[in-house]
Amino acid sequence: MLIDHDRHLDTYLDQDAAHRIGGLWKLAASSPRSLVHLPMRGNRGPSHKLPEDGTRQLDLVLLHHSLQFAPSRWKEIRGRLGPGRPRTVTLPGPGHTDEAVIDHEARHYQENRDLFHQHLHAETLFMTGSAKVFRDTAQRFFDVARNGPGYVPVHPSDHFCTELHSNDGILGDAREIHIEYCDQWGS
């Protein structure tokens, strides 16, 4: 589930969803000619009360900045989408990390072009970025999938989360995204 709160975005994921989205994040990194659509708007929410009534659910599209896709065209294109064709891709597993090659300090240089940009159109959040920024941040979803299920039972009054934060040097024209593990969902 992806929720728009005007100033920031909240994502609520179970273990399977966190793992899948991490894989799709890596797909966006490794396939710069693909537009990855995640229809999330109709999904049920977690069983705990969500903050701030009146917020709206969003779908998500991941795409490489070189596609130069105009989000204003999305409603028309989404209306023409059929059931799709199943495809299989092989991606590095969640344990594989490129952490050794991530230059965290370079993210804060003015010349940094490896940033996420967001556009909101037709109830869809478009996350646009370079292959490097998708690859460098996919691990956050895998961390939620790996660590969330063990954390929540031990800390029932707390939650396991991570963020794409403004201090990370990865958000250009983009809002922060809070990524929270949830093990119980509403009906």
Summary of the structure (lengths in Angstrom):
residues: 187
radius of gyration: 16.3
end to end distance: 13.8
largest distance: 47.4
contacts: 496
relative contact order: 0.24
helix: 34%
strand: 25%
